[in-house]
Every structure is written in structure tokens, then in C-alpha cells.
Amino acid sequence: MNEPFASQVGLHYVRGCEIEGQVDKEGKLVPDEERLGFLPLKGEKPNLVDTLPTWRVRLDPVQYQTDLDHLKTEQMRAEVLRSKVIRAKREGRTTEEIQALQAQVDEAEQVSPEDLYDTFNVLIRRKPKENNFKAVLETIRDLMNIRSVVPEWLLDLLMGYLDPAAAHYTHRSDVYEPRQNWLDTFLSPEHLKHSLSQYNVQFTDKRQSRKWKSSCQTEMFTPDDKIKQCRL
């Protein structure tokens, strides 16, 4: 039993995919809630194939393209070998070399390359609790690519690179910016005042009486008096 696992069980190909859902005969996706009977059906009963369900899956595009390129290469193998035979005859090589190349041509013509995506016969579904790595990696990737969602100092903290106490404002006096852009954090002037109830909020921009923008900027400072103020 020293043979590899794949040869022992007769395993030829393994490919991964993500299930999008079950489809009916018209190729339309059926919501899981309706398919499993959790919600009442809308309109007529979906035309599902009960004996042989059809599932739509998302394949790995990189692996799929690699498989297509390999299939195309195998299909052109006989043609490439025939060109080698013609070149060998033109160059005046020995009869043994030409016969060896011709034997490879005959073998390539007899063996028809198969599309592995037409030969799958076993479908295994992983447990959802153990198959969450894709969502986690996509979330980390989005956080790293979208700079306006998470500040740089908080991004390093979320990734586990810094000490949590290092993100406190008392330890970040060197990077403190008096003027801050809060983007869409505050929905209205009333929301801003309610959120900063411990501060004396003063609106110095006359445009604050107009329609509230999706982005607001503030200048925060602490004067000599006892009341902390926030100037907008």
C-alpha cells in the first residue's frame, strides 16, 4: 500500500466551486426559502427537476482557463508531432528517429483528449462552518483596498499588527489632525449634537442651515474654559 492516495482510489481530477443555487428547467434560480418551503411560493410552483436537480456553480476562473489551455494543447499535439515528422524528413534524419516520431503521431491520434468538466461524477459539499475562509479573505482584501472605509491606524490594529492601547488618542499626539473629515458619520446637525452631547458644538459655517451634506469636516480644540467645544 505504498502507492499514492489518488491512484489507490482512482482519483483523476479535483476542482473547487461555489454553489450559487438550484435552477429550474428554464435555468432560473429558485430561492432557497421557497425551494425548502420556508416561504410561500410566488405564483406557480417552480418547475424543479425532482429526480435530477440542476445546480449552478461558480468555478475558479484562473483554473478553468488553465484547463482550457491544456485541453487545446492536447488537441493540437498530433498536429505538432506531424510537423516534427515533416521537419525530420526534410533534415534527413535517420529512419529510426522518423519512425519514433510517427509512432507518437499515431498514438496521439488514437487518444482523444477529454474535457474534464464533462467527466465529474462525485460532488462533495463542505460543512459551512469549516468553509468560511473565502468570506474572511474577501473581507480582509476589501478592507485593504478601500482606504476610505477604515483609517490607516485602525486598519493596522484590525490586522493585529499593533498594541490596542497604541490606538488611543492619548498615545497618538504626533499624528493628531485638528481638522477631521467625518464623511457620512453624522446624518444631520441634530445627530451631531446628540452624538457629542458632552461637547459644546458650534456651527461656524453658514452653509449648515442648508441641506446637510454627506461629508462634514470639524475643527476640534480644547480652550481654557471648562467646557469642551467642537467647532464645525
C-alpha positions in Angstrom: 0.0 0.0 0.0 2.8 2.4 -0.8 1.0 3.8 -3.8 -0.2 7.4 -3.7 -3.8 8.1 -2.5 -5.0 9.3 -5.8 -4.0 6.1 -7.6 -5.5 3.9 -4.9 -9.0 5.4 -5.1 -8.9 6.1 -8.8 -8.9 9.9 -8.4 -8.1 11.9 -11.6 -9.2 15.4 -11.1 -10.3 17.6 -8.1 -11.8 21.1 -8.7 -13.5 23.5 -6.4 -16.5 25.6 -7.0 -19.1 27.8 -5.1 -22.7 26.9 -5.2 -24.9 29.7 -6.5 -28.2 27.8 -6.2 -30.6 25.3 -7.8 -32.2 26.2 -11.1 -35.4 25.1 -12.8 -35.9 23.8 -16.3 -35.8 27.4 -17.6 -32.5 28.0 -16.0 -33.8 30.4 -13.4 -32.5 30.4 -9.9 -35.0 29.3 -7.2 -34.6 31.0 -3.8 -33.7 28.5 -1.0 -36.6 29.8 1.1 -39.1 28.9 -1.5 -37.4 25.7 -2.5 -37.3 24.4 1.1 -40.8 25.6 1.9 -39.9 28.3 4.4 -41.8 30.9 2.5 -44.9 30.6 0.4 -44.3 30.3 -3.3 -44.9 33.3 -5.5 -47.2 32.4 -8.4 -47.0 28.9 -9.8 -44.9 26.2 -8.3 -41.3 26.3 -9.7 -40.6 23.7 -12.4 -37.8 21.9 -10.5 -36.4 18.6 -11.6 -37.0 16.4 -8.5 -35.2 13.3 -9.7 -32.1 15.0 -11.1 -31.6 18.5 -9.6 -29.5 21.0 -11.5 -27.2 23.3 -9.7 -25.5 26.5 -10.9 -22.0 26.9 -9.5 -19.2 29.5 -9.8 -15.9 28.0 -11.0 -12.4 29.3 -10.3 -11.8 31.4 -13.5 -8.0 31.0 -13.4 -8.1 27.2 -13.0 -10.8 27.0 -15.7 -8.7 28.9 -18.2 -5.7 26.8 -17.4 -7.7 23.6 -18.0 -9.0 25.0 -21.4 -5.4 25.9 -22.4 -4.2 22.4 -21.5 -7.1 20.8 -23.5 -6.3 22.9 -26.5 -2.6 21.9 -26.3 -3.5 18.2 -26.1 -5.9 18.6 -29.1 -3.1 20.1 -31.2 -0.5 17.6 -30.0 -0.9 15.3 -33.1 -0.6 18.3 -35.4 2.6 19.4 -33.7 4.0 15.9 -34.0 3.2 15.7 -37.7 5.1 18.9 -38.3 8.0 17.4 -36.5 7.9 14.3 -38.7 7.9 16.5 -41.8 10.8 18.6 -40.5 12.8 15.4 -39.6 12.4 14.1 -43.2 13.5 17.4 -44.6 16.5 17.5 -42.4 17.5 13.9 -43.4 17.3 12.3 -40.0 17.7 8.5 -39.6 14.8 6.1 -40.2 14.6 5.1 -36.6 14.1 8.8 -35.5 11.4 9.3 -38.1 9.6 6.1 -37.1 9.7 7.0 -33.5 8.0 10.4 -34.2 5.5 8.7 -36.5 4.6 6.3 -33.6 3.9 9.3 -31.4 1.7 10.8 -34.1 -0.3 7.5 -34.3 -0.7 7.4 -30.5 -1.8 11.0 -30.3 -4.4 10.5 -33.0 -5.9 7.4 -31.2 -6.1 9.1 -27.8 -8.8 11.7 -27.8 -8.3 14.4 -25.1 -11.3 14.7 -22.8 -12.8 17.8 -21.2 -12.5 17.1 -17.5 -15.6 19.3 -16.8 -17.7 16.7 -18.6 -16.4 13.8 -16.6 -17.1 14.7 -12.9 -19.1 12.1 -11.2 -18.8 12.9 -7.5 -19.9 16.1 -5.8 -18.8 16.8 -2.2 -20.1 19.7 -0.2 -18.0 21.0 2.7 -19.6 22.0 6.0 -20.5 25.7 6.1 -18.8 26.2 9.5 -15.5 24.9 8.1 -15.8 26.6 4.7 -15.7 30.3 5.7 -12.2 31.1 4.5 -13.4 32.6 1.3 -15.6 35.2 3.0 -12.9 36.0 5.5 -10.2 36.5 2.8 -12.6 38.7 0.7 -13.4 40.9 3.8 -9.7 41.4 4.5 -9.0 42.1 0.8 -11.8 44.7 0.7 -10.5 46.4 3.9 -7.0 46.7 2.4 -8.2 48.0 -0.9 -10.8 50.5 0.2 -8.9 53.2 2.1 -11.9 55.5 2.9 -13.7 52.9 5.0 -11.1 52.2 7.7 -8.4 54.7 8.7 -4.8 53.5 8.4 -4.2 53.5 12.1 -7.3 51.3 12.7 -6.5 49.0 9.8 -3.2 48.0 11.3 -5.0 47.4 14.6 -7.6 45.2 13.0 -4.9 43.2 11.2 -3.3 42.6 14.6 -0.1 44.5 13.9 -0.3 46.9 16.8 -1.0 47.1 20.5 -4.6 48.0 21.1 -3.6 50.7 23.6 -1.4 52.3 20.9 -4.6 53.4 19.0 -5.9 55.5 21.9 -5.8 59.3 21.2 -3.6 59.9 24.3 -0.8 57.9 22.6 -1.2 59.5 19.2 -0.4 63.1 19.7 2.2 63.0 16.9 -0.4 62.2 14.3 -3.3 64.3 15.7 -5.0 66.3 13.0 -7.1 69.3 14.2 -9.2 69.2 11.1 -11.1 65.9 10.6 -13.3 64.7 7.8 -16.1 62.5 9.2 -17.6 61.6 5.8 -21.1 60.2 6.4 -20.8 59.5 10.1 -23.3 62.2 11.1 -26.7 62.3 9.4 -27.8 65.7 10.4 -26.9 68.6 12.7 -29.1 67.2 15.4 -27.5 63.8 15.1 -24.1 65.5 15.5 -25.2 67.4 18.7 -26.7 64.3 20.2 -23.6 62.2 19.5 -21.3 64.9 21.1 -23.6 65.8 23.9 -20.6 66.2 26.2 -19.2 69.0 24.0 -20.4 72.5 23.2 -21.0 72.2 19.4 -20.7 75.4 17.5 -21.5 75.8 13.8 -19.3 78.4 12.2 -20.1 77.6 8.6 -23.2 79.5 7.3 -24.0 76.6 5.0 -25.0 74.4 7.9 -28.6 75.8 7.5 -28.8 74.4 4.0 -29.3 70.7 3.1 -26.9 68.5 5.2 -24.1 67.2 3.1 -22.9 63.6 3.1 -19.5 64.8 4.3 -18.7 67.1 7.2 -15.4 68.5 8.5 -14.8 69.6 12.0 -12.1 71.5 13.9 -11.8 70.2 17.4 -9.9 72.0 20.1 -10.0 72.5 23.9 -10.0 76.1 25.1 -9.0 77.4 28.5 -12.6 77.2 29.8 -14.0 74.2 31.5 -16.4 73.3 28.7 -15.0 71.2 25.8 -16.0 72.6 22.5 -16.3 71.3 19.0 -16.3 73.8 16.2 -17.9 72.8 12.9 
